[in-house]
Amino acid sequence: MSSGKYDFDSRIDRSGTECEKWDDLKTHFGRADLLPFWVADMDFRSAPEITEALRERAEFGVFGYPTEQTEKYRAAVANWERRRHGWDVSPDEVGLMPGVVTGISVALCELTSPGDGVVIQPPVYPPFFSEITRNGRRVVENPLVETDEGYVMDLEHLRSVLTPDVKAILLCCPHNPVARVWKKEELQDLGRLCAERGVTVICDEIHQDLIYADAKHVPLSLAFPELEGRMVTLVAPSKTFNVAGLRASAWIARDREIYRRLHSAFDKFHLSGINIFGLVVLEAAYNRSEAWLDAVMEYLGENRDCVEKFLASRMPGVKLKHPEGTYIFWLDFRDYGLGQKELMNVLTNRARVAMNDGSLFGRMGEGFARLNIGCPRSQLEEGLGRLADAFGELRKGTVNL
Ligand SMILES: Cc1ncc(COP(=O)(O)O)c(C=O)c1O
């Protein structure tokens, strides 16, 4: 089934297109003949409005320095936040940057000091660990807690680790990889604690637009405005519109002093400008591509149903907490009793699917692997079939690990 005027069903061979997900399989998994369900981008063409804007700009043929008058692009970000999330941001509270991980790194350097503790909530996107340590700060873990309903933040534990040398929290909102879309009340409880303890919040909302019909994203700054004096929010059209290769992202700080400090920190490394195609994509995505996003979310919602039904009927040993957002799902293989190396061996060499190794998301990721469902349904079904075959053989004991 295609979603309206967009074709999400046709399979696209992306190999040989400077594409990490398809071209780097051998480097990461040791073999190239895998169906890719790893890197967080989607095997779909982006919105036609975006491609058209890029084509027009490419055909112009002159690619000199981009304008420094970025009001129009910052307004596109602000208007999107207002329209899509009801968050009343103004263009002069927005800054541009190439990538969200760039923003995490710059914000860590500017808003914390060397040696400071920074809280993250594993299992979590691996650069959350590496950017903190690479910048000479200290990782302080507040692991999520698994409940029957899904993963939740452990505020009691957080309270106990917030010693005076812990200065910031890096929040993943919605959360990669457990696909939670934090509720307003959960964000308010967290916000209250951070405000009370004087903790700065770096809020990564890159997945804010990838929300299923049964959930609602609330920007942290909107849920708990009292935090605005000590926080920055990082957003991007990259996941939303599948344009991560174009390196266009934005940060939002409502507090003038934080804005001024971050602006000069990005500027110091010449990171506050983005390339011409990034500017073009940001404007076309946020101003003219919302219908595509609605359609892709509908399609992804059907992919989610397909995964949930498949696991329940064909692989009840694999557990998945109902995903509320994102297209990257946290599959729990612990019932099979495999070590992490064995699990990855079965996935890669038996099922021949490329999935992210759960242990890269923190210690509690042992026994898990992350599945990217952002692909045509037939590709997803083929991958699920491969999983069922490989794990079926395993249960029958016909596989030598
Ligand atoms: C939570 C989170 N932040 C950041 C990124 C990547 O951001 P960027 O490519 O803009 O650096 C990802 C990519 O998967 C992500 O899941």
The ligand as an SDF file (V2000), in Angstrom:
LIG
                    3D

 16 16  0  0  0  0  0  0  0  0999 V2000
   19.1420   11.0870   19.8530 C   0  0  0  0  0  0  0  0  0  0  0  0
   19.9710   11.4100   18.6420 C   0  0  0  0  0  0  0  0  0  0  0  0
   20.6900   12.5500   18.6060 N   0  0  0  0  0  0  0  0  0  0  0  0
   21.4430   12.8720   17.5460 C   0  0  0  0  0  0  0  0  0  0  0  0
   21.4980   12.0600   16.4250 C   0  0  0  0  0  0  0  0  0  0  0  0
   22.3560   12.4160   15.2530 C   0  0  0  0  0  0  0  0  0  0  0  0
   22.3930   13.7660   15.0260 O   0  0  0  0  0  0  0  0  0  0  0  0
   23.2900   14.4060   13.9000 P   0  0  0  0  0  0  0  0  0  0  0  0
   23.4180   13.4120   12.7930 O   0  0  0  0  0  0  0  0  0  0  0  0
   22.5280   15.6230   13.4940 O   0  0  0  0  0  0  0  0  0  0  0  0
   24.5930   14.7500   14.5230 O   0  0  0  0  0  0  0  0  0  0  0  0
   20.7670   10.8700   16.4170 C   0  0  0  0  0  0  0  0  0  0  0  0
   20.8590    9.9600   15.2780 C   0  0  0  0  0  0  0  0  0  0  0  0
   20.3890    8.8650   15.2750 O   0  0  0  0  0  0  0  0  0  0  0  0
   19.9790   10.5450   17.5490 C   0  0  0  0  0  0  0  0  0  0  0  0
   19.2430    9.4210   17.5960 O   0  0  0  0  0  0  0  0  0  0  0  0
  1  2  1  0
  2  3  1  0
  2 15  2  0
  3  4  2  0
  4  5  1  0
  5  6  1  0
  5 12  2  0
  6  7  1  0
  7  8  1  0
  8  9  2  0
  8 10  1  0
  8 11  1  0
 12 13  1  0
 12 15  1  0
 13 14  2  0
 15 16  1  0
M  END
$$$$
